[in-house]
Amino acid sequence: MARPYSHLLERQLARAKRGREDGSVDVERLLDLVDGAYEEMEAERRLAERTLSLLEQELRAINAHIRADAEILVQTILSKIGDGVVVINEQGVIENANRAVENIFRVARGGLSGNPISTLMPPEHAARHKTYIETYLNTGKSRIINATTQVEAVRAGGERFPIELAVGEILRVDGRRFIGIIRDITDRVKTQEALLTARDAAIAANRAKSELLANMSHELRTPLNAIIGFSDTILAEVFGPLGHDKYREYLADIQESGRHLLAIINDILDVSAIEVGRLELHEEVVELIDVIEACIRLVAPRAWAGGVMVAVHPVVCKPRLRADERRLKQALLNVLSNAVKFTPEGGRVTVRVDCASGPDLVILVADTGIGMDAPGIAKAMEEFSQVDSGLNRHFEGTGLGLPLTRGLIERHGGRLAILSEKDRGTTVMITLPAARVLRNTD
């Protein structure tokens, strides 16, 4: 090991000082010793520099190894995390993103690094993102830093979807970094929306039930009151002994009220049977024109009383069907009754059969009545609902007619559609499949 050159120089300098005083020092020899000491000092300096350089190299290697191990550890952890993790710098550029983020945004491996984070945002948000970062860097105020929030993102194909985003900040020597934890919550949002829809449907069903109870209370109570009232009058023989003509009139009213009540109950039972798929059809060969004429005869008294004309367009084809005649008549009667009921005095109801436009058979019932708008049509087709559903409504009914008619037609494999315009009338189109139409050879 080299001797400490500072100690050697001190010794030689002290010796030279004494020699100068007593003249005993060989000056030449002393100079040689000093030169030797300086050479040893220079050699020791060079050795120290080489040693320091080797130490620095070894330290850099150790640091690089540590960084590599740390990077491997971080990447391994990120690859195992189900949530997406993205790192961006102060300029809003993505420096790192795990595979989960790439999967969420449907980007190829490594396809996010180096891109602005704003490319993952809707245009209206991306345009303001730079301002958000600058505001935070200048003021420290942000609504998403160190918070979890729900925002909208955009996949590579342009599809918008909801994500849950948690953002944190890391301070480093070379500047700030922001880490975002991203979770795709599309399924969660859809589930929430489905629950809200189901809740709204349940509320609507409950409201319809309440309306049904109100309607049924009116519809059932009125004929029952008539039956009870007229029966009491007859039993009390208010107009004298039985046999008075007035009693016959009351008996007719009792009979009409009883039939009305029975029809309501039958409609309720039929709707329930259709809902659970238990309505059976008793099929036979049916002359459609005979069914239509029978229905018109049944609604004619009410039409005459209301000043409404009911007519049938001439039918050339005289179609025959394989169907349940009672159910088909029930459906047509419901449609005709509604048409007459909602057509004011002086109006017109027409029935037309189209068996030439296509393989299917089409029955059109058109009126010049009050009509409905689109929401009204949708409401009219709901079970137990009515467009005019208040207790002070202008038109009686349970709200079962059209839904029941649709169910009966669909049970025959057909379709029911409504075309209507407010104050311009309504057309109900019943389509029966070609398979039910009997040709002349059948």
Secondary structure as GFF3:
##gff-version 3
##sequence-region A 1 442
A	DSSP	alpha_helix	5	22	.	.	.	ID=ss1
A	DSSP	alpha_helix	27	80	.	.	.	ID=ss2
A	DSSP	beta_strand	84	89	.	.	.	ID=ss3
A	DSSP	beta_strand	94	97	.	.	.	ID=ss4
A	DSSP	alpha_helix	99	105	.	.	.	ID=ss5
A	DSSP	three_ten_helix	117	120	.	.	.	ID=ss6
A	DSSP	alpha_helix	123	139	.	.	.	ID=ss7
A	DSSP	beta_strand	147	154	.	.	.	ID=ss8
A	DSSP	beta_strand	160	172	.	.	.	ID=ss9
A	DSSP	beta_strand	175	184	.	.	.	ID=ss10
A	DSSP	alpha_helix	186	236	.	.	.	ID=ss11
A	DSSP	alpha_helix	245	275	.	.	.	ID=ss12
A	DSSP	beta_strand	284	287	.	.	.	ID=ss13
A	DSSP	alpha_helix	288	306	.	.	.	ID=ss14
A	DSSP	beta_strand	309	312	.	.	.	ID=ss15
A	DSSP	beta_strand	320	323	.	.	.	ID=ss16
A	DSSP	alpha_helix	325	341	.	.	.	ID=ss17
A	DSSP	beta_strand	348	354	.	.	.	ID=ss18
A	DSSP	beta_strand	361	367	.	.	.	ID=ss19
A	DSSP	alpha_helix	374	380	.	.	.	ID=ss20
A	DSSP	alpha_helix	401	411	.	.	.	ID=ss21
A	DSSP	beta_strand	415	421	.	.	.	ID=ss22
A	DSSP	beta_strand	425	432	.	.	.	ID=ss23
A	DSSP	three_ten_helix	434	436	.	.	.	ID=ss24
A	DSSP	beta_strand	437	438	.	.	.	ID=ss25
###
